Amino acid sequence: MNKIKITLVVLVALLSQVAVAADSPKIAVLDTRRAIIESDEGRKRAAALEDNFSSDKAAIEALQKKGAAIEERYKKDSAVMAKDEKSKIQKELSDIGSEFEFKVTKLQKDVQAAQQQIFKDLSKDFEAAAKAVLDEQKFDIVLRREALMIVTPEYDITDQVIKKMNSK
């Protein structure tokens, strides 16, 4: 009699696990940033962004090279330079350093603003593509990839959303 009770308890426990597994929600993970960046339109806009700021980057690199050349000359010749010439070179290096920092900071702010505009412009396309994938596959829960530490690839629907975005 006890064996039958134990068997029945085990059987009920197993059946309840099957029922829970059948009712478990369908979960997906989506990387919003990657979907927008890797879409065709996102890549096109990123390339245009790179082109728009190439002259600013070149100016910063030229300024950096100029500063490095002056600093190298100062290190090499400072022992034989007059005090006035040393002061002049130090001031010039300081001015170049200030200008360099200003231009780098400005470029970073401009690039960040342009990237935010790209995300804003493409967010409707992203949302439509994501909704289409979610409706097709009937997901119950979608989690942001950024909020998770480890995700197995079978839960990630980012590539599917990118394909949807590209098909429009």
DSSP file (Angstrom, degrees, kcal/mol; ACC not computed):
  #  RESIDUE AA STRUCTURE BP1 BP2  ACC     N-H-->O    O-->H-N    N-H-->O    O-->H-N    TCO  KAPPA ALPHA  PHI   PSI    X-CA   Y-CA   Z-CA
    1    1 A M     >        0   0    0      0, 0.0     4,-2.1     0, 0.0     5,-0.1   0.000 360.0 360.0 360.0 -41.7    0.0    0.0    0.0
    2    2 A N  H  >  +     0   0    0      1,-0.2     4,-2.6     2,-0.2     5,-0.2   0.874 360.0  54.1 -65.2 -36.7    2.8    2.4    0.8
    3    3 A K  H  > S+     0   0    0      1,-0.2     4,-2.6     2,-0.2    -1,-0.2   0.893 108.1  49.7 -64.5 -38.6    4.5    1.6   -2.5
    4    4 A I  H  > S+     0   0    0      2,-0.2     4,-2.6     1,-0.2    -1,-0.2   0.912 111.4  48.6 -66.3 -41.9    1.4    2.5   -4.3
    5    5 A K  H  X S+     0   0    0     -4,-2.1     4,-2.5     2,-0.2    -2,-0.2   0.923 113.2  47.1 -63.6 -44.0    1.1    5.8   -2.4
    6    6 A I  H  X S+     0   0    0     -4,-2.6     4,-2.5     2,-0.2    -2,-0.2   0.922 112.9  49.1 -63.7 -43.7    4.7    6.7   -3.1
    7    7 A T  H  X S+     0   0    0     -4,-2.6     4,-2.6     1,-0.2    -2,-0.2   0.909 111.6  49.5 -62.2 -42.7    4.3    5.7   -6.8
    8    8 A L  H  X S+     0   0    0     -4,-2.6     4,-2.7     2,-0.2    -2,-0.2   0.907 110.8  49.4 -63.2 -43.0    1.2    7.9   -7.0
    9    9 A V  H  X S+     0   0    0     -4,-2.5     4,-2.4     2,-0.2    -2,-0.2   0.921 113.2  46.9 -62.6 -44.6    2.9   10.9   -5.4
   10   10 A V  H  X S+     0   0    0     -4,-2.5     4,-2.5     2,-0.2    -2,-0.2   0.914 112.8  49.9 -63.1 -43.4    5.8   10.5   -7.8
   11   11 A L  H  X S+     0   0    0     -4,-2.6     4,-2.5     2,-0.2    -2,-0.2   0.910 111.4  47.8 -63.2 -44.0    3.5   10.2  -10.8
   12   12 A V  H  X S+     0   0    0     -4,-2.7     4,-2.3     2,-0.2    -1,-0.2   0.907 111.7  51.1 -63.2 -41.9    1.5   13.3   -9.7
   13   13 A A  H  X S+     0   0    0     -4,-2.4     4,-1.6    -5,-0.2    -2,-0.2   0.918 111.7  46.9 -62.1 -43.8    4.7   15.2   -9.2
   14   14 A L  H  X S+     0   0    0     -4,-2.5     4,-1.9     1,-0.2    -2,-0.2   0.914 112.3  49.5 -64.8 -43.3    6.0   14.3  -12.7
   15   15 A L  H  X S+     0   0    0     -4,-2.5     4,-2.2     1,-0.2    -1,-0.2   0.869 108.3  53.1 -65.4 -36.2    2.7   15.1  -14.4
   16   16 A S  H  X S+     0   0    0     -4,-2.3     4,-2.2     1,-0.2    -1,-0.2   0.863 106.9  53.0 -67.7 -33.5    2.5   18.5  -12.7
   17   17 A Q  H  X S+     0   0    0     -4,-1.6     4,-2.5     2,-0.2    -2,-0.2   0.899 108.4  50.0 -65.5 -40.2    6.0   19.2  -14.0
   18   18 A V  H  X S+     0   0    0     -4,-1.9     4,-2.1     2,-0.2    -2,-0.2   0.910 110.9  49.6 -63.8 -42.2    4.9   18.4  -17.6
   19   19 A A  H  X S+     0   0    0     -4,-2.2     4,-1.3     2,-0.2    -2,-0.2   0.899 111.5  48.4 -64.4 -41.0    1.9   20.7  -17.2
   20   20 A V  H  X S+     0   0    0     -4,-2.2     4,-0.5     1,-0.2     3,-0.2   0.913 110.8  51.0 -64.9 -42.5    4.1   23.5  -15.9
   21   21 A A  H >< S+     0   0    0     -4,-2.5     3,-0.8     1,-0.2    -2,-0.2   0.876 108.2  52.4 -63.2 -37.5    6.5   23.0  -18.8
   22   22 A A  H 3< S+     0   0    0     -4,-2.1    -1,-0.2     1,-0.2    -2,-0.2   0.811 113.1  44.4 -68.7 -29.3    3.7   23.1  -21.3
   23   23 A D  H 3< S+     0   0    0     -4,-1.3    -1,-0.2    -3,-0.2    -2,-0.2   0.401  83.9 123.3 -95.0   1.8    2.4   26.4  -19.9
   24   24 A S    <<  -     0   0    0     -3,-0.8    -3,-0.0    -4,-0.5     3,-0.0  -0.358  69.0-104.1 -67.7 144.8    5.8   28.1  -19.6
   25   25 A P        -     0   0    0      0, 0.0     2,-0.6     0, 0.0    -1,-0.1  -0.297  26.6-115.0 -70.2 151.5    6.1   31.4  -21.4
   26   26 A K        -     0   0    0    112,-0.2   114,-2.4   116,-0.0   115,-2.2  -0.789  39.5-161.5 -87.8 119.8    7.9   31.7  -24.7
   27   27 A I  E     +a  141   0A   0     -2,-0.6     2,-0.3   113,-0.2   115,-0.2  -0.813  13.7 180.0-111.9 142.4   10.9   34.0  -24.1
   28   28 A A  E     -a  142   0A   0    113,-2.3   115,-2.8    -2,-0.3     2,-0.4  -0.938  17.0-143.1-134.4 159.5   13.1   35.9  -26.6
   29   29 A V  E     -ab 143 156A   0    126,-3.0   128,-2.8    -2,-0.3   129,-0.4  -0.976  16.2-169.7-123.7 138.4   16.1   38.2  -26.2
   30   30 A L  E     -a  144   0A   0    113,-2.6   115,-2.2    -2,-0.4     2,-0.9  -0.992  17.2-152.5-135.5 128.5   16.6   41.3  -28.4
   31   31 A D     >  -     0   0    0     -2,-0.4     4,-2.4   113,-0.2     5,-0.2  -0.830  14.4-173.7 -99.1  96.6   19.6   43.5  -28.8
   32   32 A T  H  > S+     0   0    0     -2,-0.9     4,-2.2     1,-0.2     5,-0.2   0.917  80.6  49.4 -58.3 -49.5   18.1   46.9  -29.8
   33   33 A R  H  > S+     0   0    0      1,-0.2     4,-2.7     2,-0.2     5,-0.2   0.927 112.9  46.1 -59.7 -48.1   21.4   48.6  -30.5
   34   34 A R  H  > S+     0   0    0      1,-0.2     4,-2.8     2,-0.2    -1,-0.2   0.893 110.0  54.9 -64.2 -39.2   22.9   45.8  -32.6
   35   35 A A  H  X S+     0   0    0     -4,-2.4     4,-0.6     1,-0.2    -1,-0.2   0.920 113.7  40.6 -60.9 -43.8   19.6   45.5  -34.6
   36   36 A I  H >< S+     0   0    0     -4,-2.2     3,-0.6    -5,-0.2     6,-0.3   0.931 118.0  46.3 -71.3 -44.9   19.7   49.2  -35.5
   37   37 A I  H 3< S+     0   0    0     -4,-2.7    -2,-0.2     1,-0.2    -1,-0.2   0.883 115.8  44.7 -65.7 -39.4   23.4   49.4  -36.2
   38   38 A E  H 3< S+     0   0    0     -4,-2.8    -1,-0.2    -5,-0.2    -2,-0.2   0.474  89.0 104.7 -90.0  -1.4   23.6   46.2  -38.3
   39   39 A S  S <X S-     0   0    0     -4,-0.6     4,-2.7    -3,-0.6     5,-0.2  -0.381  86.2-110.7 -70.3 159.8   20.5   47.0  -40.4
   40   40 A D  H  > S+     0   0    0    122,-0.3     4,-2.3     1,-0.2     5,-0.2   0.922 120.2  46.3 -58.2 -45.2   21.2   48.1  -43.9
   41   41 A E  H  > S+     0   0    0      1,-0.2     4,-2.5     2,-0.2    -1,-0.2   0.885 111.5  52.4 -66.1 -38.2   20.0   51.6  -43.2
   42   42 A G  H  > S+     0   0    0     -6,-0.3     4,-2.3     2,-0.2    -2,-0.2   0.913 110.8  46.8 -63.3 -43.2   22.0   51.7  -39.9
   43   43 A R  H  X S+     0   0    0     -4,-2.7     4,-2.3     2,-0.2    -2,-0.2   0.906 112.1  51.3 -64.1 -41.3   25.2   50.8  -41.8
   44   44 A K  H  X S+     0   0    0     -4,-2.3     4,-2.0    -5,-0.2    -2,-0.2   0.922 112.6  45.1 -62.7 -44.3   24.5   53.3  -44.5
   45   45 A R  H  X S+     0   0    0     -4,-2.5     4,-2.4     2,-0.2    -1,-0.2   0.864 110.7  53.8 -69.1 -35.5   24.0   56.1  -41.9
   46   46 A A  H  X S+     0   0    0     -4,-2.3     4,-2.3     2,-0.2    -1,-0.2   0.894 109.0  49.3 -65.0 -39.1   27.1   55.0  -39.9
   47   47 A A  H  X S+     0   0    0     -4,-2.3     4,-2.2     2,-0.2    -2,-0.2   0.907 111.6  48.5 -65.6 -41.3   29.2   55.3  -43.1
   48   48 A A  H  X S+     0   0    0     -4,-2.0     4,-2.6     2,-0.2    -2,-0.2   0.890 110.0  52.6 -64.2 -38.8   27.7   58.7  -43.9
   49   49 A L  H  X S+     0   0    0     -4,-2.4     4,-1.7     2,-0.2    -2,-0.2   0.917 108.2  50.5 -61.3 -44.3   28.5   59.7  -40.3
   50   50 A E  H  < S+     0   0    0     -4,-2.3     4,-0.4     1,-0.2    -2,-0.2   0.912 111.9  47.8 -60.7 -43.6   32.1   58.6  -40.7
   51   51 A D  H >< S+     0   0    0     -4,-2.2     3,-1.0     1,-0.2     4,-0.5   0.903 108.4  55.1 -63.9 -41.7   32.4   60.6  -43.9
   52   52 A N  H 3< S+     0   0    0     -4,-2.6     3,-0.3     1,-0.2     4,-0.2   0.844 115.9  36.9 -61.5 -34.4   30.9   63.7  -42.3
   53   53 A F  T 3X S+     0   0    0     -4,-1.7     4,-2.3     1,-0.2    -1,-0.2   0.334  87.3  97.7-103.3   7.5   33.4   63.7  -39.5
   54   54 A S  H <> S+     0   0    0     -3,-1.0     4,-2.4    -4,-0.4    -1,-0.2   0.875  83.9  51.3 -65.3 -36.2   36.5   62.6  -41.4
   55   55 A S  H  > S+     0   0    0     -4,-0.5     4,-2.2    -3,-0.3    -1,-0.2   0.889 109.9  49.9 -68.8 -36.8   37.8   66.2  -41.8
   56   56 A D  H  > S+     0   0    0     -4,-0.2     4,-2.1     2,-0.2    -2,-0.2   0.914 111.6  48.6 -64.8 -42.0   37.4   66.8  -38.1
   57   57 A K  H  X S+     0   0    0     -4,-2.3     4,-2.5     1,-0.2    -2,-0.2   0.909 110.6  51.1 -63.2 -41.5   39.3   63.6  -37.4
   58   58 A A  H  X S+     0   0    0     -4,-2.4     4,-2.5     1,-0.2    -1,-0.2   0.897 109.0  50.9 -63.5 -40.1   42.0   64.6  -39.8
   59   59 A A  H  X S+     0   0    0     -4,-2.2     4,-2.2     2,-0.2    -1,-0.2   0.892 110.9  48.8 -64.4 -39.3   42.4   68.0  -38.2
   60   60 A I  H  X S+     0   0    0     -4,-2.1     4,-2.3     2,-0.2    -2,-0.2   0.914 111.6  48.9 -66.3 -43.1   42.7   66.4  -34.8
   61   61 A E  H  X S+     0   0    0     -4,-2.5     4,-2.4     2,-0.2    -2,-0.2   0.902 111.1  50.3 -63.7 -40.4   45.4   64.0  -36.1
   62   62 A A  H  X S+     0   0    0     -4,-2.5     4,-2.5     2,-0.2    -1,-0.2   0.904 110.8  49.4 -63.9 -41.1   47.3   66.8  -37.7
   63   63 A L  H  X S+     0   0    0     -4,-2.2     4,-2.4     2,-0.2    -1,-0.2   0.896 110.6  50.5 -63.5 -40.7   47.2   68.8  -34.5
   64   64 A Q  H  X S+     0   0    0     -4,-2.3     4,-2.4     2,-0.2    -2,-0.2   0.914 111.6  47.5 -64.4 -43.0   48.4   65.7  -32.6
   65   65 A K  H  X S+     0   0    0     -4,-2.4     4,-2.5     2,-0.2    -2,-0.2   0.901 111.0  51.7 -64.9 -40.7   51.3   65.2  -35.0
   66   66 A K  H  X S+     0   0    0     -4,-2.5     4,-2.3     1,-0.2    -2,-0.2   0.931 111.6  46.8 -61.9 -45.3   52.2   68.9  -34.8
   67   67 A G  H  X S+     0   0    0     -4,-2.4     4,-2.5     1,-0.2    -2,-0.2   0.898 111.8  50.6 -62.9 -41.3   52.3   68.7  -31.0
   68   68 A A  H  X S+     0   0    0     -4,-2.4     4,-2.3     2,-0.2    -1,-0.2   0.894 110.4  49.7 -64.9 -39.6   54.4   65.6  -31.1
   69   69 A A  H  X S+     0   0    0     -4,-2.5     4,-2.3     2,-0.2    -2,-0.2   0.915 112.5  46.5 -66.1 -42.9   56.9   67.1  -33.5
   70   70 A I  H  X S+     0   0    0     -4,-2.3     4,-2.5     2,-0.2    -2,-0.2   0.916 113.0  49.7 -65.2 -42.4   57.3   70.2  -31.4
   71   71 A E  H  X S+     0   0    0     -4,-2.5     4,-2.5     2,-0.2    -2,-0.2   0.894 110.4  50.4 -63.6 -39.8   57.6   68.2  -28.2
   72   72 A E  H  X S+     0   0    0     -4,-2.3     4,-2.3     2,-0.2    -1,-0.2   0.921 111.5  47.9 -63.9 -44.1   60.3   66.0  -29.9
   73   73 A R  H  X S+     0   0    0     -4,-2.3     4,-2.8     1,-0.2    -2,-0.2   0.897 111.1  51.6 -63.2 -39.6   62.2   69.1  -31.0
   74   74 A Y  H  X S+     0   0    0     -4,-2.5     4,-1.9     2,-0.2    -2,-0.2   0.927 111.0  46.9 -63.0 -45.9   61.9   70.5  -27.5
   75   75 A K  H  < S+     0   0    0     -4,-2.5     4,-0.3     1,-0.2    -1,-0.2   0.896 116.8  45.0 -62.4 -39.4   63.3   67.3  -25.9
   76   76 A K  H  < S+     0   0    0     -4,-2.3    -2,-0.2    -5,-0.2     3,-0.2   0.900 127.3  24.7 -72.3 -42.1   66.1   67.2  -28.4
   77   77 A D  H >X S+     0   0    0     -4,-2.8     3,-1.4    -5,-0.2     4,-0.7   0.408  87.6 101.8-108.4   1.2   67.2   70.8  -28.3
   78   78 A S  G >< S+     0   0    0     -4,-1.9     3,-0.5     1,-0.3    -1,-0.1   0.798  76.3  63.0 -62.0 -27.8   66.1   72.1  -24.9
   79   79 A A  G 34 S+     0   0    0     -4,-0.3    -1,-0.3     1,-0.2    -2,-0.1   0.822 113.1  34.3 -66.0 -29.4   69.6   71.9  -23.5
   80   80 A V  G <4 S+     0   0    0     -3,-1.4    -1,-0.2     2,-0.1    -2,-0.2   0.378  97.0 108.1-106.6   3.2   70.9   74.5  -26.0
   81   81 A M  S << S-     0   0    0     -4,-0.7     2,-0.1    -3,-0.5    -3,-0.0  -0.499  71.4-114.0 -82.9 149.8   67.7   76.7  -26.2
   82   82 A A     >  -     0   0    0     -2,-0.2     4,-2.3     1,-0.1     5,-0.2  -0.421  30.1-111.0 -73.6 157.6   67.5   80.1  -24.7
   83   83 A K  H  > S+     0   0    0      1,-0.2     4,-2.4     2,-0.2     5,-0.2   0.888 118.0  52.3 -59.3 -41.3   65.0   80.5  -21.8
   84   84 A D  H  > S+     0   0    0      1,-0.2     4,-2.4     2,-0.2    -1,-0.2   0.903 109.4  49.1 -62.5 -41.7   62.7   82.7  -24.0
   85   85 A E  H  > S+     0   0    0      2,-0.2     4,-2.4     1,-0.2    -1,-0.2   0.892 110.0  51.5 -66.4 -39.0   62.6   80.1  -26.7
   86   86 A K  H  X S+     0   0    0     -4,-2.3     4,-2.6     2,-0.2    -2,-0.2   0.928 111.2  47.9 -61.2 -44.8   61.8   77.3  -24.2
   87   87 A S  H  X S+     0   0    0     -4,-2.4     4,-2.5     1,-0.2    -2,-0.2   0.906 110.8  51.5 -62.5 -42.1   59.0   79.4  -22.8
   88   88 A K  H  X S+     0   0    0     -4,-2.4     4,-2.3     1,-0.2    -1,-0.2   0.924 112.2  45.6 -61.4 -45.0   57.6   80.1  -26.2
   89   89 A I  H  X S+     0   0    0     -4,-2.4     4,-2.7     2,-0.2    -2,-0.2   0.899 111.9  51.6 -67.0 -40.7   57.7   76.3  -27.1
   90   90 A Q  H  X S+     0   0    0     -4,-2.6     4,-2.2     2,-0.2    -1,-0.2   0.903 111.3  47.6 -62.9 -40.4   56.1   75.4  -23.8
   91   91 A K  H  X S+     0   0    0     -4,-2.5     4,-2.8     2,-0.2    -2,-0.2   0.917 111.3  50.8 -65.6 -42.3   53.3   77.9  -24.4
   92   92 A E  H  X S+     0   0    0     -4,-2.3     4,-2.6     1,-0.2    -2,-0.2   0.911 111.0  48.5 -61.5 -42.6   52.8   76.6  -27.9
   93   93 A L  H  X S+     0   0    0     -4,-2.7     4,-2.6     2,-0.2    -1,-0.2   0.898 111.4  50.3 -63.9 -39.8   52.6   73.1  -26.6
   94   94 A S  H  X S+     0   0    0     -4,-2.2     4,-2.4     2,-0.2    -2,-0.2   0.918 111.4  48.1 -63.5 -43.6   50.1   74.2  -24.0
   95   95 A D  H  X S+     0   0    0     -4,-2.8     4,-2.6     2,-0.2    -2,-0.2   0.912 112.4  48.5 -63.4 -43.1   48.0   75.9  -26.6
   96   96 A I  H  X S+     0   0    0     -4,-2.6     4,-2.8     1,-0.2    -2,-0.2   0.913 110.9  51.3 -63.5 -42.1   48.1   72.9  -28.9
   97   97 A G  H  X S+     0   0    0     -4,-2.6     4,-2.4     2,-0.2    -2,-0.2   0.908 111.6  46.8 -61.1 -42.7   47.1   70.7  -26.0
   98   98 A S  H  X S+     0   0    0     -4,-2.4     4,-2.4     2,-0.2    -2,-0.2   0.921 113.9  47.2 -65.2 -44.6   44.1   72.9  -25.1
   99   99 A E  H  X S+     0   0    0     -4,-2.6     4,-2.7     2,-0.2     5,-0.2   0.901 111.5  52.0 -63.5 -40.7   43.0   73.1  -28.8
  100  100 A F  H  X S+     0   0    0     -4,-2.8     4,-2.6    -5,-0.2     5,-0.2   0.943 110.8  46.6 -60.1 -49.6   43.4   69.3  -29.1
  101  101 A E  H  X S+     0   0    0     -4,-2.4     4,-2.5     1,-0.2     5,-0.2   0.904 112.9  50.2 -60.9 -42.0   41.2   68.6  -26.0
  102  102 A F  H  X S+     0   0    0     -4,-2.4     4,-2.6     1,-0.2    -2,-0.2   0.942 113.0  45.1 -61.5 -48.2   38.6   71.1  -27.2
  103  103 A K  H  X S+     0   0    0     -4,-2.7     4,-2.7     2,-0.2    -2,-0.2   0.889 113.4  49.7 -66.1 -39.4   38.4   69.6  -30.7
  104  104 A V  H  X S+     0   0    0     -4,-2.6     4,-2.7    -5,-0.2    -1,-0.2   0.937 112.9  46.9 -63.9 -45.9   38.3   66.0  -29.3
  105  105 A T  H  X S+     0   0    0     -4,-2.5     4,-2.3    -5,-0.2    -2,-0.2   0.918 113.6  48.4 -62.0 -43.9   35.5   66.9  -26.9
  106  106 A K  H  X S+     0   0    0     -4,-2.6     4,-2.7    -5,-0.2    -2,-0.2   0.922 111.9  49.2 -62.9 -44.5   33.5   68.7  -29.6
  107  107 A L  H  X S+     0   0    0     -4,-2.7     4,-2.9     1,-0.2     5,-0.3   0.925 110.4  50.7 -61.8 -44.7   33.9   65.8  -32.0
  108  108 A Q  H  X S+     0   0    0     -4,-2.7     4,-2.4     1,-0.2    -1,-0.2   0.917 112.6  46.5 -59.8 -43.8   32.8   63.3  -29.4
  109  109 A K  H  X S+     0   0    0     -4,-2.3     4,-2.4     2,-0.2    -1,-0.2   0.916 113.7  48.3 -64.7 -43.4   29.7   65.3  -28.6
  110  110 A D  H  X S+     0   0    0     -4,-2.7     4,-2.3     2,-0.2    -2,-0.2   0.913 113.1  47.3 -64.6 -42.8   28.9   65.8  -32.3
  111  111 A V  H  X S+     0   0    0     -4,-2.9     4,-2.7     2,-0.2    -2,-0.2   0.922 112.2  50.2 -64.4 -43.9   29.3   62.1  -33.0
  112  112 A Q  H  X S+     0   0    0     -4,-2.4     4,-2.4    -5,-0.3    -2,-0.2   0.915 111.1  48.7 -61.9 -42.8   27.2   61.1  -30.0
  113  113 A A  H  X S+     0   0    0     -4,-2.4     4,-1.9     2,-0.2    -1,-0.2   0.905 112.3  48.8 -63.5 -41.4   24.4   63.6  -31.1
  114  114 A A  H  X S+     0   0    0     -4,-2.3     4,-2.0     2,-0.2    -2,-0.2   0.896 110.9  50.3 -66.2 -39.9   24.5   62.2  -34.6
  115  115 A Q  H  X S+     0   0    0     -4,-2.7     4,-2.4     1,-0.2    -2,-0.2   0.909 109.3  51.3 -64.1 -41.6   24.4   58.6  -33.4
  116  116 A Q  H  X S+     0   0    0     -4,-2.4     4,-2.4     1,-0.2    -1,-0.2   0.879 108.6  52.0 -62.7 -36.9   21.4   59.5  -31.1
  117  117 A Q  H  X S+     0   0    0     -4,-1.9     4,-2.9     2,-0.2    -1,-0.2   0.895 107.8  51.8 -66.5 -39.3   19.6   61.0  -34.1
  118  118 A I  H  X S+     0   0    0     -4,-2.0     4,-2.3     2,-0.2    -2,-0.2   0.940 111.2  47.2 -60.7 -46.7   20.2   57.8  -36.2
  119  119 A F  H  X S+     0   0    0     -4,-2.4     4,-0.9     1,-0.2    -2,-0.2   0.900 113.4  48.7 -62.3 -40.3   18.7   55.7  -33.4
  120  120 A K  H >< S+     0   0    0     -4,-2.4     3,-0.5     1,-0.2     4,-0.5   0.931 112.7  47.7 -64.6 -45.0   15.8   58.1  -33.1
  121  121 A D  H 3< S+     0   0    0     -4,-2.9     4,-0.3     1,-0.2     3,-0.3   0.861 118.4  40.0 -64.4 -36.6   15.2   58.1  -36.9
  122  122 A L  H 3X S+     0   0    0     -4,-2.3     4,-2.5    -5,-0.2    -1,-0.2   0.482  89.4  91.6 -93.6  -2.6   15.4   54.3  -37.1
  123  123 A S  H <X S+     0   0    0     -4,-0.9     4,-2.9    -3,-0.5    -1,-0.2   0.865  85.0  51.9 -64.3 -35.6   13.5   53.4  -34.0
  124  124 A K  H  > S+     0   0    0     -4,-0.5     4,-2.4    -3,-0.3    -1,-0.2   0.921 111.2  47.1 -66.6 -42.3   10.1   53.3  -35.8
  125  125 A D  H  > S+     0   0    0     -4,-0.3     4,-2.4     2,-0.2    -2,-0.2   0.918 113.9  49.2 -62.0 -42.5   11.5   50.8  -38.3
  126  126 A F  H  X S+     0   0    0     -4,-2.5     4,-3.0     1,-0.2     5,-0.2   0.943 111.1  48.4 -61.2 -48.5   13.0   48.8  -35.5
  127  127 A E  H  X S+     0   0    0     -4,-2.9     4,-2.5     1,-0.2    -1,-0.2   0.893 112.2  48.9 -61.7 -40.5    9.8   48.7  -33.5
  128  128 A A  H  X S+     0   0    0     -4,-2.4     4,-2.2     2,-0.2    -1,-0.2   0.920 114.0  45.8 -65.1 -43.4    7.8   47.7  -36.6
  129  129 A A  H  X S+     0   0    0     -4,-2.4     4,-2.3     2,-0.2    -2,-0.2   0.915 113.8  48.8 -66.0 -43.0   10.2   44.9  -37.4
  130  130 A A  H  X S+     0   0    0     -4,-3.0     4,-2.6     1,-0.2    -2,-0.2   0.916 111.4  49.8 -63.2 -43.1   10.4   43.7  -33.8
  131  131 A K  H  X S+     0   0    0     -4,-2.5     4,-2.8    -5,-0.2     5,-0.2   0.900 109.4  52.1 -63.0 -40.4    6.6   43.7  -33.5
  132  132 A A  H  X S+     0   0    0     -4,-2.2     4,-2.4     2,-0.2    -1,-0.2   0.927 111.9  45.3 -62.0 -45.2    6.3   41.7  -36.8
  133  133 A V  H  X S+     0   0    0     -4,-2.3     4,-2.3     2,-0.2    -2,-0.2   0.917 114.0  49.5 -64.4 -43.0    8.8   39.0  -35.5
  134  134 A L  H  X>S+     0   0    0     -4,-2.6     4,-1.2     1,-0.2     5,-1.1   0.903 112.7  46.8 -63.6 -41.6    7.1   38.9  -32.1
  135  135 A D  H  <5S+     0   0    0     -4,-2.8    -1,-0.2     2,-0.2    -2,-0.2   0.897 112.6  50.1 -67.4 -40.1    3.6   38.5  -33.7
  136  136 A E  H  <5S+     0   0    0     -4,-2.4    -2,-0.2    -5,-0.2    -1,-0.2   0.908 121.0  33.2 -63.5 -42.4    4.9   35.8  -36.1
  137  137 A Q  H  <5S-     0   0    0     -4,-2.3    -1,-0.2    -5,-0.2    -2,-0.2   0.460 100.7-131.2-100.3  -1.4    6.5   33.7  -33.4
  138  138 A K  T  <5 -     0   0    0     -4,-1.2     2,-0.2    -5,-0.2  -112,-0.2   0.913  32.8-174.8  56.0  52.5    4.1   34.5  -30.6
  139  139 A F      < -     0   0    0     -5,-1.1  -112,-0.2     1,-0.1    -1,-0.2  -0.566  18.7-163.0 -77.2 142.3    6.6   35.4  -27.9
  140  140 A D  S    S+     0   0    0   -114,-2.4     2,-0.4     1,-0.3  -113,-0.2   0.795  76.5  25.6 -90.6 -35.2    5.2   36.0  -24.4
  141  141 A I  E     -a   27   0A   0   -115,-2.2  -113,-2.3     2,-0.0     2,-0.5  -0.996  60.6-169.9-135.6 133.8    8.3   37.8  -23.0
  142  142 A V  E     -a   28   0A   0     -2,-0.4     2,-0.3  -115,-0.2  -113,-0.2  -0.992  12.3-163.5-124.5 125.6   11.0   39.8  -24.7
  143  143 A L  E     -a   29   0A   0   -115,-2.8  -113,-2.6    -2,-0.5     2,-0.3  -0.811  24.2-112.5-108.5 147.0   14.1   40.8  -22.7
  144  144 A R  E >   -a   30   0A   0     -2,-0.3     3,-1.2  -115,-0.2     4,-0.3  -0.620  19.2-139.5 -75.6 133.0   16.7   43.4  -23.6
  145  145 A R  G >  S+     0   0    0   -115,-2.2     3,-1.6    -2,-0.3  -114,-0.2   0.849 100.2  63.8 -60.8 -35.5   20.1   41.9  -24.3
  146  146 A E  G 3  S+     0   0    0   -116,-0.3    -1,-0.3     1,-0.3  -115,-0.1   0.744  98.9  54.8 -62.7 -23.9   21.8   44.7  -22.4
  147  147 A A  G <  S+     0   0    0     -3,-1.2     2,-0.3     2,-0.0    -1,-0.3   0.514  98.3  76.7 -89.0  -5.0   20.1   43.6  -19.2
  148  148 A L    <   -     0   0    0     -3,-1.6     3,-0.1    -4,-0.3  -119,-0.0  -0.818  58.6-158.8-113.1 146.8   21.3   40.0  -19.3
  149  149 A M  S    S+     0   0    0     -2,-0.3     2,-0.4     1,-0.3    -1,-0.1   0.917  81.9  18.0 -84.6 -48.8   24.7   38.5  -18.5
  150  150 A I        +     0   0    0      2,-0.0     2,-0.4     0, 0.0    -1,-0.3  -0.986  64.0 174.8-131.1 133.4   24.5   35.2  -20.4
  151  151 A V        -     0   0    0     -2,-0.4     5,-0.0    -3,-0.1    -6,-0.0  -0.996  27.3-131.9-138.3 131.5   22.1   34.3  -23.2
  152  152 A T    >   -     0   0    0     -2,-0.4     3,-2.0     1,-0.1     4,-0.5  -0.631  29.8-118.4 -79.1 143.9   22.1   31.1  -25.3
  153  153 A P  G >  S+     0   0    0      0, 0.0     3,-1.1     0, 0.0    -1,-0.1   0.749 105.8  70.4 -57.6 -28.4   21.8   31.9  -29.0
  154  154 A E  G 3  S+     0   0    0      1,-0.3    -2,-0.0  -126,-0.0    -3,-0.0   0.723  99.1  50.2 -66.4 -17.0   18.5   30.1  -29.5
  155  155 A Y  G <  S+     0   0    0     -3,-2.0  -126,-3.0  -127,-0.1     2,-0.5   0.638  88.5  97.7 -89.8 -15.6   16.7   32.8  -27.5
  156  156 A D  B <   +b   29   0A   0     -3,-1.1  -126,-0.2    -4,-0.5     3,-0.2  -0.629  41.0 173.3 -82.2 119.7   18.2   35.8  -29.5
  157  157 A I     >  +     0   0    0   -128,-2.8     4,-2.0    -2,-0.5     5,-0.2   0.215  47.4 108.9-106.8  13.0   15.9   37.1  -32.2
  158  158 A T  H  > S+     0   0    0   -129,-0.4     4,-2.5     1,-0.2     5,-0.2   0.905  77.2  51.5 -58.8 -45.0   18.1   40.1  -33.1
  159  159 A D  H  > S+     0   0    0      1,-0.2     4,-2.3     2,-0.2    -1,-0.2   0.880 108.9  51.8 -61.7 -37.2   19.1   38.6  -36.5
  160  160 A Q  H  > S+     0   0    0      2,-0.2     4,-2.0     1,-0.2    -1,-0.2   0.897 109.9  48.7 -65.5 -39.7   15.5   38.0  -37.4
  161  161 A V  H  X S+     0   0    0     -4,-2.0     4,-2.6     2,-0.2    -2,-0.2   0.895 109.6  52.6 -67.2 -39.5   14.6   41.6  -36.6
  162  162 A I  H  X S+     0   0    0     -4,-2.5     4,-2.4     2,-0.2  -122,-0.3   0.928 108.5  50.5 -60.6 -44.8   17.6   42.8  -38.7
  163  163 A K  H  X S+     0   0    0     -4,-2.3     4,-1.4     1,-0.2    -1,-0.2   0.905 110.7  49.4 -60.7 -41.0   16.3   40.8  -41.6
  164  164 A K  H  X S+     0   0    0     -4,-2.0     4,-0.5     1,-0.2     3,-0.2   0.918 110.6  49.9 -63.3 -43.5   12.8   42.3  -41.2
  165  165 A M  H >< S+     0   0    0     -4,-2.6     3,-0.9     1,-0.2    -2,-0.2   0.899 111.8  48.7 -62.1 -39.6   14.2   45.8  -41.1
  166  166 A N  H 3< S+     0   0    0     -4,-2.4    -1,-0.2     1,-0.2    -2,-0.2   0.749 102.5  62.5 -72.7 -23.8   16.2   45.1  -44.2
  167  167 A S  H 3<        0   0    0     -4,-1.4    -1,-0.2     1,-0.2    -2,-0.2   0.585 360.0 360.0 -80.1  -8.2   13.2   43.7  -46.1
  168  168 A K    <<        0   0    0     -3,-0.9    -1,-0.2    -4,-0.5    -2,-0.1   0.457 360.0 360.0 -89.8 360.0   11.3   47.0  -45.9
